[in-house]
Amino acid sequence: MQFQSTRVQKVKSSPSMVVSVLAKQMAAAGEPVINLSLGEPDFSTPTHVVDAAYKAMLDGHHLYTAPNGYSELRDAIVEKFKRDNNLDYSQDEICIGNGAKQIIFNAFLATLESGDEVITPAPYWVSYTDMALLNGGVPKVLSCGTEQNFKVQPEQLEQAITSKTRWIMLNSPSNPTGVIYSKDELAALGKVLERHPNIFILSDEIYEHIILSDKPFVSFAEACPTLKNRTLIVNGVSKAYAMTGFRLGYAAGPKELIAAMNKMQSQTTTCPSSVSQQAAIAALNGPQDFIAESTKEYRERGQMVTQALSEIKGLELKMPEGAFYAFPKCEGFIGKKTPKGDVIKNDTDLANYLLQEGKVATIPGVAFGIEPYIRLSFATSQKKLQQALTQLRSALAALV
């Protein structure tokens, strides 16, 4: 008996989750593994947010809500876009889901016909392509390496567009590279997309508050106001407020698209968690000090990690502009041999070696659609990062 559909067989499990689970299993078995594979803030959720969740349970917020969530949360999201991005939305242009990942999945589920193309600049977040495949789409990956600062270029985008193109995926600040698109760079891409009125733009802005440089963040819809009526901005509370387990994402976009996404949600998860919604209201409407404090720490960690890695011959990188990842090119280690005599043929081999011998969990670049790179998350303490860098440096030095 065949237990998996053809569609399911086309996709892989989330690489970052697979590595993270393996690293946790090794740690549980007593191995001194330091897990730099998962993009999860190590800070505690702000106290006033936790208090709001607790109060919500005591006050009886334990029932189903409407598929598009509480009206109060949609108001808070509308105000957030006005406050942070100079964008005006109405309640019927807002949807809420169980994490930003579900928001993206619902968008594809609601819009993709079999064979529709989803332009995906690489490096990309690991789930973009598989979510497109699961919903009948065809990922069209555009390689954007270090020579173009990991950013899709206008002429590259123009050449990739066909009559089947349905979506273009943008992510700024980027996971895994940390690059930020400037207003001018977004506007240049917008000029291309203005000539193709049947394409939706998905702008994943989940890391907008984690800025590590002096380069400002600009939302795509703010940079390209004429395209706002076909742009879906995806965001959430997971990264900015250390609320990954609350599973609360949201999006803003044209009301017809939002209505279709809410319809999909009504037939899948019904609605977002009522308790998490109350916590998100507190996060968005309450004090924002946590963001500045955590970002200051991320910046210090990023500088420390970048400096240490840049001193290792064979790695090539620069300080990320946003998010909390280092994404060094590791071409200098491809072809080398381990102390056991195994050849490092690609970045997957290198990541496996670093996990098994260096006891540091990283993600190979191939998971993000580009080789040879590795991604390291610095969303962990400086003490753990220093130990991880020591172990990584030692493991790499043993390659010949």
N, C-alpha and C positions, 0 to 999 in steps of 0.2 A: 504493500500500500504506500502511495506517495503522500507524505504528510505536509510537504511544502509546495506552494504554488510556484509557477515559473517566475512570477514577479518577486517573490521572497527569495528565491534562489539567486537572483541577480545582485542582491545587496549583501553587505557584510555587517557584522556587529560593529558598534561604535569603537574604533581603535583605541581612543583615549580611555574608555571604560574598561575594555579588555585588559589593557596594560595596568590600569589602576587596580583592578580586581586581583590580578596576578601579583602585583607588588604587595598588596595587603595580605594575600595568602602567604607569601614568603616572609613577611614581617611577623605574621601570627605564628609561623613555624620557628621563629627565633633568629631569622637572618636580619642583619642590620641594614635593611633597605630604606632608602630615603625616597619618597614618592614625589617626583616633580612632573608627573604625567597629567594630572587633572587640574583644570582651571577652576579652582574652588577657593575663595577667600578663606584664610585661616582666622580671621577676626570673628569675635562673637557678634551676633546680630544686636543692633542698638537696643538698649534697655527699654526705651519707650515703645519700640516696635513689639518686643516680646510681651510687654505689659498689655498692649492693645490686643494681641492674640489671646492672652489669658482672659482678659475682660470679655472678649467676644464669646468665648466658650461659656463663661459664667452668665452672660446676658442672653444666652439662647441662640446665638448665631451658629446653629449646627444643622440647619436645614438646607435643602436645595435653594439655589438662587436662580434667576433667569439665566439662560445660556450666555448672555453678554454681561453677566455680573451685576453687582450692586450699582445703582445709579450714583451713589456717593463716590464710589471708586472711579467711575467714568468721569465724574466732575473733577476729581483730583488729577486724573490723567490729562484732561483738557487743560487744566491750569498749569500742569507741568510743562506741556508743550508750549504754552504761551510764555511762561516764565523763563524756560531754558533755551528755547529754540525760535522764539518770535513767530510761532505758527498758531493759527486759529483753526480749531476743529470744533465740531458739535458732538453731542453725545452719540448720535447715530453714526458717527465716523470713527468710533472707538470700539475695539473688541478686546476681550480679556481671555486668557487661556491658562492652562496648567503648564506654565513655562513658555519661554520664547520659542522653544523647539516645536511645541504643539501649534503655536501661532503660524509658523512657517509651513508646517505639515497641512494645516487647515487651508492655508492660502493655495497650496498646490492642489489639494483635494478638490477645492471649489472651482478651480480654473483650468486645469490641464486636461487636454484631450490626448489620446494615445498618439505619440510621435511628436508632440509639441516640444520645442527645444528650450532649454534653460541655460543661458550663457552664464558660465561660472568661471571667473578669473581665479587662477591658481597662483599662489597658495590660497586655499579656501578652508573654511571650517569643515570638519570631517563629515558632517551629516548632510550638507547641502545636496550633494550628488545622489546619495542613496534615497533621500526623501523625494527627490524628483523621480527617480526610477520607480519607487513604490507607488507613485501616483500616475504612472504611465508616461512620464516625460523622458526626454533624452538630454542628459547633461552634455553641454558643449563647452569643454574645458579650454580656457585660453591660458597658456603658460606666461607668467609674468615674473621673471626672475630678478636677481639682484641688479642686473644691468638696467632695469627700468624701475628700480626701487619697489618691486613687488606690486606695481599698480598697472591696471589696464589702461592702455593708451587709446585716445579717440579713434585713430585710424585702424587700430587693432579691433576695436569694437565694431566699427563700420563694416569691416571685411567679414566679421563673424555673423552678422545679421542675415537671416534668410526669411522667406515667407512663413516658415514654421516657428520662428522665434516668438516665444510667449513671455518670458521673463529674463531680466538681467539681474544678477545677484551682486550687491555691493556690500562691503563690510568695513566700516571705519569708526573707531580704531580697529585694526585687523587682528583677528585670531587666525593664524599664529604669529604674524610678523610684527605687530604693533605699529604699523605705518598708519598715518592719518592723511586722508585726501584733503587738500586745501579747497577753499571755495572756488578758486579759479579752475582747479583740476576737475571738480564736480561739474562746474558750469560747462566746461569743454565736452565732457561726456554727455551732458544734457543737450547740447547743440546737436549731437549725433542723434539722440533719441527723439528729439523734436521732429525729425524727418521720418520717423517710423511710429505712427500713432497707435499701432495695435500691440505695442510691447508694454508690459507692466515692469515697474522698477521696484525691487525689494531692497530696501536699505536697512541692513542689520546694524543697529546703533547701540547694542547692549553694553558696550564699554565706554560710552560717551563721557562718563564722569571720571574715568581713570586715565588722566592725562599726565604724562611723565616728562613733557618738554614744554617749551614756551609756544609751541604751535597750537593754535586754538582749534577746537572741534567745531565743525559746521554740519548741520543736518542737510541731507540731500535736498529735501523739500524746501529748505530755506535758501539753498544755493540755486535751485532750479524751480522757482515758483510756478512757472508755466506748466510744469510736469506734475504738480501736486495732485491733480485729479486722476493720475494713474500710478502714484507712488504709494507703496505700503511701507511705513516706518515701523520696524520691529524693535521692541525694547523690553525691559523687565526690571524687577527689583533684585534679581539674584546676585549680580556682580557688584553693583554700587552700594548695596546695603547688607552684603554678606547674608543673603537669604536664599541660597541655592535650594535647600530642602523644602522651602515653602512652595516651590513650583508655581510661580506667579509671573506670567509674561503678559504683555499687552502690545497693541498695535494701533496705528492711526492710518486711515486711508479712505478712498471713495466709498460712500455709503452703500452702493450696490455691491461692492466687493465685501465689505464688512458684513452686510446682511447675509450673503452667501456663506461666509465663514462661520457666522453664528448658527446658520442652519446645519452646517456640518457638525458643529460642536454639540448641537442639541441631540444628534443621533449617535454621538460617540461617548464623550465623557459627561454629557448633560450640562455641566457648568464647572467653573473653577471652584476650588475649595472656599467655602464661606469664611472660615477662620483666616485663611491666608489673605483673602480680600480685605478683611478688616485690618490685618497687619500692614498690608500695602498702603492703605489709606493713611495710616500713621506714618509710614516711611516717607511717602510723597508730600504729605501736608505738614509734617513735623520738622524739628530742627535738622539742619543739613550738615552740622559740624562733622559728623562721622565721615562724610565723603572727603573733606579736606584732610582730615587726620590720617585716614587710611591711605589716601593717595600720596601723601608725603612719605609714608613708610614704603609704599611701592616704589617710589622714585629712588629712594636710598638703596633698596634691594636691587633694583634694576641696574643702577650704576655700579654696585659691587659685583654683580654677576657678569655684566658686560665687560668690566675691566679685567676680571679674572679669566674669562673665556678668551678675550682678545689677546691675552698673553700666551695662549697655547698655540704653538705652531701647528698648522693644519686646520684650524678653525677660522672662520671669517664672518664677522658680524659688526653691527654698530648698535648704539643704544636705541631701543624701541621708543617711539613717540607716545604710545598709549598702550592700554591693556597691561597684562603682567606676564608676558612671555619673552623669552630670548629664543631666537630662531637662527642659530649659526649654521653656515654652510660648512659641511664636513668632508669636502672632496679630498682633502689632504690625507684622510685616513682610509679611503677606499683603495683596496688592493693590498693593504698591509695584513700581516699575520698576527694571530693571537699567540700567547705563550704556549697554547696547546697545538699550534700549527694550523689552525683554521683560518681561511682567507676571508677578510671582510669584503664581500662582493658589492654591498650596497648599504644604504642607511638603515635598512631593517636589520641587517646583520650587526651593524654598529650599535643600534639601540638594544638589541638582544644581549650583546656582549657587555654593554654598560650595566645592564640589569643583572645578569648572571655573575659577572666578575667584579664589576665596580660597585654593585648594589645601589645603583641610582636608576630610577625609572624615568625614562624619557619617551617621546613619541617620534617615530621616524617621519621624515618629510613626505614620504610616499603616501602617508595617510591624508596629507593635505594637498595631494595632487602634484607634488614637485620633489625632485631629488637632486643631489643628496644633502639633506638637512636633518637636524633634530630639533625638536621643540622642548624647552625646559620651562616649566612654570615657576615663577618666583613668588607665588602666593603662599609662602610659608616663612617661618621665622628666619632672621639673619643667622642665627646659630645653626639651624639645620642646613641653610644654604651654604654656609662656610664648610660644614662637614661634607656636604654633597660635592662641593667643588674640589675638596681635597681628594675624595674618593674617585671622582671623575678624572682629575688630573693624573692620578696614579695609574688608573686603568688605561688611559690613553697613552701614557708614557711606556707602557708595557708592550704596545703594538710595534712591530718591526717590519 
